[in-house]
Amino acid sequence: MARSRPLDLNLLTVFEAVFETGSITAAADRLGLTQSAVSHAISRMRGALADELFVRNGNVLKPTATATTLYPSFRDSLDNIRGAIAGKAQFDPLRSRREFRIAIPHIAGPIIGLQIEKRVAHEAPGVRLSFDTRTMPAGVLREMEEGRVDMAIDWLRIAEGRFVHQHVFDDRLTLLYSARHPRLGAKASLRDLEAERFVIHYGRTASWVEPAALRQVRELVTRRKWSVAFHVSELLEIPLVVGATPLVGAVPLSIAGALMETGLLRMLPLPEAIAAFPVTLSWHAGRRQDPGHIWLRRLVRSEVGRFGARGLTALADTRGAGAGKVG
C-alpha cells in the first residue's frame, strides 16, 4: 500500500491565504509571492488531496466542502507553529499588563464582550480590555490597520485585502415568545401563530447592511399575513418586548440560547429555508505573528464559539420537547 506524502508546510500557508481572501491575487499579495506560485501551490494541493478545493464563482474563489472541513485544522496548526516561532515566552498572560481593544459590531456585542472579559480576568488578571459594540464604528478599519483596534467580531466580513477572517460559527434566526404567553405553550408550531402579533426589526439607517435572514423573516410575516405590532431598530429590543407582552419576535439563535437559560422565554424554530449567517473574527494581517494577539484571538474564538453553541443546545432541547413543527 502506497504511503501518502505529508503536505509541505508552505502549501498550507498558501491554502490558508486563498481560503481567507477568496482570491489568488490577494493571497499572493499577502504572502509576497507571484500569482503563478500561488496557483502552482494550489494545483499541488488539489493533486495531493484529490479535491478541487476552490471553485470560481464570479470574481471569488469559493471553497469546496472538503476545503471548508480542512481549514479549521490547518489554521489552528499554523497558528500553533507561528506562536512557537514568535516565542510564546514573550507573552505571559499571568504577568502581562497589556491592553487590547475589541470591536464587536455584532448585535450580541455586550453579551459576548462580558463573556470574554470574564475569561480574561481569570486567565490574565493584569490584561485590560476595552470594547466597542457600536454598529460598525467609524474608522474601525483604519484603527485595525494602525493597531489601535486589535480585532473585530461580526456577521459581516468588514473588508478584504490585508485583513484576515476566521469563521467561528453559523448563526440563524429563531422565534422567541414569553414563557407566560396566554396562548402559546411549550409545543407551539408555526400554525399557532396565525392569531399572534409580531415585533419586527428594521435597521436604524439605510446604510446598515443586514443579514439576508432578517429580510426573509419580514417576507415570511408578510406572506403568512401575520400582524405586526412593533417595529424596532435594535435586535436586543425584541427580547425585552416579547418578555413583557404576548408578542412574538425573531432574534439570532445565539442570543436566544443565552436568554433561554432564564426560563422566562420560549423558542420556536423558523423554517430551514431562512438563511444562516456566519459570525466572523477579523484582524489585520500584520498582527498574525504577535504572540499576545495569538493568545487573545484563540481565547476570543473559543468564547465566541461557546456563545454560539449555547444557541444550538437550546434549539436541540426545544426540538426534543416537540416544539417547532412547520405548518
C-alpha positions as CSV (number, residue, x, y, z in Angstrom):
1,M,0.0,0.0,0.0
2,A,1.4,3.3,-1.0
3,R,2.1,5.9,1.7
4,S,0.8,9.4,1.2
5,R,3.4,12.1,1.3
6,P,3.0,14.7,4.0
7,L,1.9,18.2,2.8
8,D,4.6,20.9,2.6
9,L,4.0,23.5,5.3
10,N,4.3,26.2,2.7
11,L,1.3,24.7,0.8
12,L,-0.8,25.1,4.0
13,T,0.1,28.8,4.3
14,V,-1.0,29.3,0.6
15,F,-4.2,27.3,1.2
16,E,-5.0,29.5,4.3
17,A,-4.4,32.7,2.4
18,V,-6.6,31.7,-0.6
19,F,-9.3,30.4,1.8
20,E,-9.3,33.7,3.7
21,T,-9.1,36.1,0.8
22,G,-11.0,34.2,-1.9
23,S,-8.5,35.3,-4.4
24,I,-5.2,34.2,-6.0
25,T,-4.2,37.8,-6.4
26,A,-4.9,38.8,-2.8
27,A,-3.3,35.7,-1.5
28,A,-0.1,36.4,-3.5
29,D,-0.1,40.0,-2.1
30,R,-0.4,38.8,1.4
31,L,2.3,36.2,1.1
32,G,4.7,38.2,-1.0
33,L,4.6,35.5,-3.8
34,T,3.8,35.7,-7.5
35,Q,0.3,34.7,-8.6
36,S,1.8,31.8,-10.6
37,A,3.5,30.5,-7.4
38,V,0.2,30.6,-5.6
39,S,-1.7,28.9,-8.4
40,H,1.0,26.2,-8.6
41,A,0.8,25.6,-4.9
42,I,-3.0,25.2,-5.0
43,S,-2.6,22.8,-8.0
44,R,-0.2,20.7,-5.9
45,M,-2.7,20.5,-3.1
46,R,-5.5,19.6,-5.4
47,G,-3.5,16.6,-6.6
48,A,-2.4,15.6,-3.1
49,L,-5.9,15.8,-1.6
50,A,-7.8,14.7,-4.7
51,D,-10.2,17.6,-4.5
52,E,-10.7,20.9,-6.4
53,L,-10.5,22.8,-3.0
54,F,-11.6,26.1,-4.6
55,V,-14.1,26.8,-7.5
56,R,-14.6,30.1,-9.2
57,N,-17.8,32.0,-8.6
58,G,-17.6,35.3,-10.4
59,N,-14.5,37.1,-9.2
60,V,-14.3,35.0,-6.0
61,L,-12.8,31.6,-5.3
62,K,-15.3,29.6,-3.2
63,P,-14.0,26.7,-1.0
64,T,-15.4,23.3,-1.6
65,A,-16.9,21.2,1.3
66,T,-13.5,19.5,1.7
67,A,-11.6,22.8,1.9
68,T,-14.1,24.1,4.4
69,T,-13.6,21.0,6.5
70,L,-9.8,21.1,6.4
71,Y,-9.5,24.9,7.0
72,P,-10.0,24.9,10.8
73,S,-7.4,22.2,11.4
74,F,-4.9,23.8,9.0
75,R,-5.5,27.2,10.6
76,D,-5.0,26.0,14.1
77,S,-1.9,24.1,13.3
78,L,-0.4,27.1,11.5
79,D,-1.2,29.3,14.5
80,N,0.5,26.9,16.8
81,I,3.6,26.9,14.7
82,R,3.6,30.7,14.4
83,G,3.2,31.0,18.2
84,A,6.2,28.7,18.7
85,I,8.3,30.6,16.2
86,A,7.4,34.0,17.6
87,G,8.4,32.8,21.1
88,K,5.4,32.4,23.4
89,A,7.7,33.3,26.3
90,Q,7.4,36.9,25.0
91,F,3.8,36.9,26.3
92,D,2.9,35.6,29.7
93,P,-0.8,36.0,30.3
94,L,-0.3,35.8,34.1
95,R,2.2,38.7,34.1
96,S,1.2,40.8,31.2
97,R,-0.2,44.3,31.7
98,R,-1.0,44.7,28.0
99,E,-4.2,46.4,26.8
100,F,-6.4,45.2,23.9
101,R,-9.3,46.7,22.2
102,I,-12.0,44.6,20.6
103,A,-14.8,45.9,18.2
104,I,-18.0,43.8,18.3
105,P,-20.5,45.3,15.9
106,H,-22.4,42.0,16.2
107,I,-25.8,42.6,17.8
108,A,-24.8,40.4,20.8
109,G,-21.7,42.6,21.4
110,P,-22.4,43.4,25.0
111,I,-23.1,39.7,25.9
112,I,-20.1,38.4,24.0
113,G,-17.9,41.2,25.5
114,L,-18.8,40.3,29.1
115,Q,-18.1,36.6,28.4
116,I,-14.7,37.4,27.0
117,E,-14.0,39.9,29.9
118,K,-14.8,37.2,32.5
119,R,-12.4,34.6,30.9
120,V,-9.5,37.1,30.5
121,A,-9.9,38.3,34.1
122,H,-9.4,34.6,35.2
123,E,-6.5,33.8,32.9
124,A,-4.7,37.1,32.6
125,P,-5.7,39.3,35.6
126,G,-3.4,42.1,34.6
127,V,-4.6,42.4,31.0
128,R,-7.0,45.2,30.3
129,L,-9.8,45.0,27.6
130,S,-12.0,47.7,26.1
131,F,-14.9,47.0,23.8
132,D,-16.7,49.0,21.1
133,T,-20.1,47.4,20.4
134,R,-21.5,50.1,18.1
135,T,-22.8,49.1,14.7
136,M,-19.6,49.3,12.6
137,P,-17.9,52.1,14.4
138,A,-16.5,54.8,12.2
139,G,-12.8,54.3,11.4
140,V,-12.5,50.7,12.7
141,L,-10.7,49.6,9.5
142,R,-8.1,52.3,9.8
143,E,-7.8,51.7,13.5
144,M,-7.1,48.0,12.9
145,E,-4.5,48.9,10.3
146,E,-2.8,51.2,12.8
147,G,-3.0,48.7,15.6
148,R,-5.4,50.7,17.8
149,V,-8.1,48.1,17.4
150,D,-6.9,44.5,17.8
151,M,-9.8,42.6,16.3
152,A,-13.5,42.7,15.3
153,I,-16.3,40.2,15.7
154,D,-19.3,40.5,13.4
155,W,-21.6,38.7,11.0
156,L,-20.2,40.7,8.1
157,R,-16.8,40.5,6.5
158,I,-15.7,44.0,7.1
159,A,-13.0,44.2,4.4
160,E,-10.7,42.2,2.3
161,G,-7.1,42.8,1.3
162,R,-4.8,42.9,4.4
163,F,-7.5,41.7,6.8
164,V,-7.7,38.1,8.0
165,H,-11.1,36.5,8.6
166,Q,-11.8,33.4,10.6
167,H,-15.2,31.8,10.6
168,V,-16.3,31.0,14.1
169,F,-19.9,29.7,13.9
170,D,-23.0,30.0,11.8
171,D,-25.9,31.8,13.5
172,R,-29.5,31.8,12.4
173,L,-32.8,33.4,13.5
174,T,-35.4,31.8,15.7
175,L,-38.7,33.0,17.1
176,L,-39.0,34.0,20.7
177,Y,-42.0,34.4,22.9
178,S,-42.8,34.7,26.6
179,A,-43.0,31.5,28.8
180,R,-46.2,33.1,30.2
181,H,-47.8,33.6,26.8
182,P,-51.5,33.1,27.2
183,R,-51.9,31.0,24.0
184,L,-48.5,29.6,23.0
185,G,-47.3,26.7,25.1
186,A,-44.0,24.8,25.1
187,K,-45.0,22.8,22.0
188,A,-46.2,25.6,19.7
189,S,-45.9,25.4,16.0
190,L,-46.0,28.0,13.2
191,R,-49.7,27.2,12.6
192,D,-50.4,28.5,16.1
193,L,-49.0,32.0,15.1
194,E,-51.9,33.0,12.8
195,A,-53.7,34.9,15.6
196,E,-50.5,36.3,17.1
197,R,-48.9,39.8,16.7
198,F,-45.2,40.4,16.0
199,V,-42.2,42.5,16.7
200,I,-40.2,43.2,13.5
201,H,-36.7,44.6,13.2
202,Y,-35.7,47.3,10.7
203,G,-32.2,48.8,10.7
204,R,-31.7,52.3,12.1
205,T,-30.1,53.6,8.9
206,A,-30.4,52.8,5.2
207,S,-26.6,52.2,5.1
208,W,-26.8,49.3,7.6
209,V,-26.1,46.0,5.8
210,E,-28.3,43.4,7.3
211,P,-28.1,39.6,7.1
212,A,-30.5,38.2,4.4
213,A,-32.2,36.2,7.2
214,L,-33.8,39.4,8.7
215,R,-35.3,40.3,5.3
216,Q,-36.5,36.8,4.9
217,V,-38.3,36.9,8.2
218,R,-40.1,40.1,7.2
219,E,-41.1,38.4,4.0
220,L,-42.4,35.4,5.9
221,V,-44.5,37.6,8.1
222,T,-46.0,39.4,5.0
223,R,-46.6,36.1,3.2
224,R,-48.4,34.5,6.1
225,K,-50.3,37.7,6.7
226,W,-49.2,37.9,10.3
227,S,-50.0,41.1,12.2
228,V,-47.1,43.5,13.2
229,A,-47.5,45.4,16.5
230,F,-43.9,46.8,16.9
231,H,-41.1,47.9,14.7
232,V,-37.8,48.2,16.4
233,S,-34.3,49.3,15.3
234,E,-32.2,47.1,17.6
235,L,-32.5,43.3,17.8
236,L,-31.8,43.4,21.5
237,E,-35.0,45.3,22.0
238,I,-37.1,42.3,20.8
239,P,-36.5,40.0,23.9
240,L,-37.5,43.0,26.1
241,V,-40.7,43.5,24.3
242,V,-41.7,39.8,23.9
243,G,-40.8,39.1,27.6
244,A,-43.3,41.7,28.7
245,T,-46.1,41.2,26.2
246,P,-47.9,38.3,24.3
247,L,-46.0,39.3,21.1
248,V,-43.6,37.2,19.1
249,G,-40.3,38.2,17.5
250,A,-37.2,36.8,15.7
251,V,-33.7,37.0,17.2
252,P,-30.4,35.3,16.5
253,L,-30.2,31.8,17.9
254,S,-27.0,32.6,19.8
255,I,-28.9,35.4,21.7
256,A,-31.9,33.1,22.3
257,G,-29.6,30.4,23.7
258,A,-28.4,32.8,26.4
259,L,-31.9,34.1,27.2
260,M,-33.5,30.7,27.4
261,E,-31.4,29.9,30.5
262,T,-33.6,32.4,32.4
263,G,-36.7,30.3,31.9
264,L,-38.7,33.4,31.1
265,L,-38.8,32.9,27.3
266,R,-39.5,30.1,24.8
267,M,-38.1,29.4,21.4
268,L,-39.9,28.4,18.2
269,P,-37.6,27.3,15.3
270,L,-38.1,29.0,11.9
271,P,-38.2,27.0,8.7
272,E,-34.8,25.8,7.5
273,A,-35.2,27.9,4.3
274,I,-34.3,31.0,6.4
275,A,-30.7,31.7,5.7
276,A,-27.9,31.2,8.3
277,F,-25.3,33.9,8.6
278,P,-21.6,33.4,9.6
279,V,-20.1,35.1,12.6
280,T,-16.5,36.0,11.8
281,L,-13.4,37.1,13.7
282,S,-11.3,39.6,11.8
283,W,-8.0,41.3,12.3
284,H,-5.2,43.0,10.3
285,A,-2.8,40.5,8.8
286,G,0.1,42.4,10.3
287,R,-0.8,41.1,13.7
288,R,-0.7,37.5,12.7
289,Q,2.6,36.6,14.5
290,D,2.1,38.8,17.5
291,P,2.3,36.3,20.5
292,G,-0.1,38.3,22.6
293,H,-2.5,38.7,19.7
294,I,-2.3,34.9,19.0
295,W,-3.2,34.2,22.6
296,L,-6.1,36.7,22.6
297,R,-7.7,35.5,19.4
298,R,-7.6,31.9,20.5
299,L,-9.4,32.9,23.7
300,V,-11.9,35.1,21.8
301,R,-12.5,32.4,19.2
302,S,-13.1,29.9,22.0
303,E,-15.6,32.1,23.9
304,V,-17.5,33.3,20.8
305,G,-17.8,29.6,19.6
306,R,-19.1,28.7,23.1
307,F,-21.6,31.5,22.9
308,G,-22.9,30.2,19.6
309,A,-23.0,26.6,20.9
310,R,-25.5,27.7,23.6
311,G,-28.0,28.5,20.9
312,L,-27.6,25.1,19.3
313,T,-28.1,23.4,22.6
314,A,-31.2,25.4,23.3
315,L,-32.5,24.6,19.8
316,A,-31.9,20.8,20.3
317,D,-33.7,21.0,23.7
318,T,-36.7,22.8,22.1
319,R,-37.0,20.3,19.3
320,G,-36.6,17.4,21.8
321,A,-39.6,18.8,23.6
322,G,-41.7,18.6,20.5
323,A,-41.8,22.3,19.5
324,G,-41.2,23.8,16.2
325,K,-43.4,21.9,13.7
326,V,-43.6,23.8,10.5
327,G,-47.1,24.5,9.5
